[in-house]
Amino acid sequence: MSTGPSDCRILPGRPQVTDHDTPEDFDEHLEDLPLDPLPLDAWHRARGARMVPFAGYDMPIQYEGIVAEHNWTRENAGLFDVSHMGQLLLSGPGLDAAVEAVLPIDLSTLKLGQQRYSLLLDEDGGVLDDLMVSRWPDALYLVVNGATKWDDIGTLREALPDDITLNHLDEHALLALQGPKAADALARHTAGEYPLSALTFMRFGRFTIAGHDVTIARAGYTGEDGFEISLPAAAAEDIATLLCAEPEVQPIGLGARDSLRLEAGLPLYGHDMSPETSPIEAGLIFGINKRRRSEGGFPGADRIIRDIAEGTTRKWVGLKIEGRLPAREGAEVFSGTDRVGTVTSGGFSPTLGAPIAMAYIASSHTAPGTALEVDVRGKRLSATVSPTPFVPHRYFRGS
């Protein structure tokens, strides 16, 4: 599951760069195209970040190195700049009913201060995006993927009634502080009506940091305990500098963000899911709340309900691969001489010290422990279907 929307699909005319690309992969796409700077652009460069085009922005892929940054986040706390994500605020009369007609979410069970993973689907049940929905006072706050946000805004404006106001919070930044020591580092600088420790996984609250009003959600995209901080863009440098002055915190780039989410078994939009993907075959049934599965009333409901009842011909699963050579997206998966699937995400796991991947596999070959082979550069590598996450999640659900 994903605790925050994944991000990968590129706007038309942009270089096709994804979170899971290696530094060498990014080099292939360093084209002379106009890019928007992040609010922290100069801050990243001053810290030696290697910047690459991604989703229409110049973004840091690494500072010290992907493996070092990956391991630091697993052991300490990493600060990620995810300000390219879209932050949207929906409000107006009949808001819940209007949004339930667009998203397969049960808003009757989403209470103030809670957030939930959901999906934006097309009429055929294909995934247009994954996103987070939070209950604010008299409003719903959505975080959508940076590379799809303009398409998402267009889809939502067209689908929602005119009475519903959609505000794009384009003057806000978004920072993610992730890792087992994130809570200690962040708590030193937060003030509010209640302590930061009162937040548990998938809950949020209003706080101040260094005099700046911020919204903090306990969530993320690494499998670790952590937080996502929505803040005015003008305050981003002050707060990022403050947090990185803590001994537990270092800035972390897109490269480690991908290897962390891969170990956590979290999907990446545009690779592990797309408009050609059913949420059910992608293992995202949790993104379609129980009442909605029976009642329908959202785009693609007929296909979703049918897939739940009848099953799907393929499923998204994890693979552990023997040896040291990683399987990348597009690698074909075999059972004997039969091609039974395709890798959607893959790489080398720094935590496990071995290659791992995720793939769509024919349902008859998806039982954990099933022996398969992956074709990597013309060489067949032994692989085993593995439960995900590969590395256990460490979300904070309360003491």
Protein Blocks (a to p, Z undefined) as FASTA:
>chain_A
ZZbdcdfbacehiacddfkbcfklmmmmmccddddddfklmmmmmnopacddeehiacdf
bfnbmklmmmmmmmmccdddfklpccdddedehklmmmmmmpccdfklmcghiacddddd
dfkopafbdcdddddehiacddddfklmmmmmmmmmmmpcfklccdddfkbccdddedjk
lmmmmmmmgccfbdfklpcghiacdddeehiacddddddjeopacddddddfklmmmmmm
mmmmpmkbccddfklmmmmmmmnopacehilgcfkbcfklnopmmmpcfklmmngopehk
lmmmmmmmnopfbdcdddddehjbdcdehiacdehjbcfbdcfbdcddfklopacddddd
dfklmcghiacdddeehiacddddddddfbdcfbdebZZ
